Structure formats: structure tokens, C-alpha cells
Amino acid sequence: MEDHNINDNPSQLISASSETISRDLAPANLEPGTHLHVRLIIKTNGRAEVTLVFKHAEDQPLGPDYQQFAQRIINNWQFSPASNDGFGPVRSNHTVELRIDSP
């Protein structure tokens, strides 16, 4: 029996914007040098949707202000969607780490 939930070809980041996000759009307590672990769903068109944001992978998820901030960062990123041979592109989970360089 085959498991079609395992992607033969995982999603991969093709391009990422280095656009600067205005400080007033960032969460109030976000400090420079912070690393955010961001869980994404990569859609079949290669666009990403933020599902959860953590400061540390084992922590509780951060609130919606962090999700909105992370979504602004990755809005212009493009991924190659995951695919299962014979089934074409499929939605998949993906995790990225963001390092916040400036306040």
C-alpha cells in the first residue's frame, strides 16, 4: 500500500524578497537579532501561508501579530510546490527561520 501523504519532491524556496518592513508593522516587543521559526503551508501555486510562529521550536506559538508580521515578510516569496509523482503539485508543510536584523 502506497502512502500518498509523503511528497516525492518536497517544496523548495525559489526566490525571497529582501524587502524592509516598517518598524511600526512589527510586534511591539520584537528585538533585533531575534530568530523566528515560521511554519508555512506551501500551496500548489508556490505561495506560502503562515500557520504558526515560534521564537524557539519547543515554545508555545506566538500571537497573531507575529503571524501577520511573518506573512508580510514572506508575501513575495516563491516556492516550487511539493509534488507526488503521478499526482502533480500538492499542498505541503514547510518551516523557515527568519532572523530579524533591525528594530
C-alpha positions as CSV (number, residue, x, y, z in Angstrom):
1,M,0.0,0.0,0.0
2,E,1.4,3.4,-1.0
3,D,1.4,6.4,1.2
4,H,0.4,9.4,-0.9
5,N,0.9,11.8,2.0
6,I,4.7,11.6,1.6
7,N,5.9,14.0,-1.0
8,D,8.3,12.6,-3.6
9,N,9.5,16.1,-4.3
10,P,9.4,18.5,-1.3
11,S,8.7,22.2,-1.7
12,Q,11.7,24.4,-2.2
13,L,12.3,28.2,-1.9
14,I,12.9,29.7,-5.4
15,S,13.1,33.4,-4.5
16,A,12.8,35.5,-1.4
17,S,12.4,39.3,-1.2
18,S,14.8,41.2,1.0
19,E,12.2,44.0,1.4
20,T,12.4,46.1,4.5
21,I,9.3,46.0,6.7
22,S,8.4,49.2,8.6
23,R,9.1,49.1,12.3
24,D,5.5,50.2,13.1
25,L,4.3,47.0,11.4
26,A,6.4,44.8,13.7
27,P,5.2,43.4,17.0
28,A,6.0,45.8,19.8
29,N,8.3,43.5,21.8
30,L,10.3,42.2,18.8
31,E,14.0,42.8,19.4
32,P,16.9,42.9,16.8
33,G,18.7,39.6,16.5
34,T,15.5,37.6,17.2
35,H,15.1,34.3,15.3
36,L,11.6,33.3,14.4
37,H,10.7,29.8,13.4
38,V,7.8,30.0,11.0
39,R,5.7,27.1,9.9
40,L,4.2,27.5,6.4
41,I,1.7,25.8,4.2
42,I,3.0,25.9,0.6
43,K,0.1,26.0,-1.8
44,T,0.0,24.3,-5.2
45,N,0.8,27.7,-6.8
46,G,4.0,28.0,-4.8
47,R,2.7,30.8,-2.5
48,A,3.2,30.4,1.3
49,E,0.7,30.9,4.1
50,V,2.0,31.4,7.6
51,T,0.3,29.0,10.1
52,L,2.4,29.3,13.3
53,V,5.4,31.4,14.5
54,F,7.7,30.4,17.4
55,K,10.8,32.0,19.0
56,H,12.1,28.5,19.8
57,A,10.7,25.4,18.1
58,E,9.7,23.9,21.5
59,D,7.9,27.1,22.7
60,Q,4.3,27.9,22.6
61,P,3.3,29.7,19.3
62,L,3.4,33.5,19.3
63,G,0.3,35.5,18.8
64,P,-1.4,36.8,15.6
65,D,0.7,39.9,15.5
66,Y,3.8,37.7,14.8
67,Q,1.8,35.7,12.2
68,Q,0.8,38.9,10.4
69,F,4.4,40.2,10.6
70,A,5.9,36.9,9.2
71,Q,3.2,36.8,6.5
72,R,4.2,40.3,5.4
73,I,7.8,39.2,5.1
74,I,7.1,36.1,3.0
75,N,4.3,37.5,0.9
76,N,6.6,38.0,-2.1
77,W,8.5,34.7,-1.7
78,Q,8.0,32.0,-4.3
79,F,8.4,28.3,-3.7
80,S,8.3,25.3,-6.1
81,P,5.4,23.4,-4.7
82,A,5.8,19.8,-3.4
83,S,4.7,17.1,-5.7
84,N,3.9,13.5,-5.7
85,D,4.9,11.7,-8.9
86,G,1.8,11.0,-10.9
87,F,-0.4,13.4,-8.8
88,G,1.2,16.8,-9.7
89,P,1.6,19.7,-7.2
90,V,0.3,19.2,-3.7
91,R,0.0,21.4,-0.6
92,S,2.7,20.8,1.9
93,N,4.2,22.0,5.2
94,H,7.5,23.9,5.3
95,T,9.5,25.6,8.0
96,V,11.7,28.6,7.7
97,E,13.8,30.6,10.1
98,L,13.7,34.4,10.0
99,R,16.4,36.5,11.6
100,I,15.2,40.0,12.5
101,D,18.2,42.3,11.9
102,S,16.9,45.7,12.9
103,P,14.5,47.1,15.4
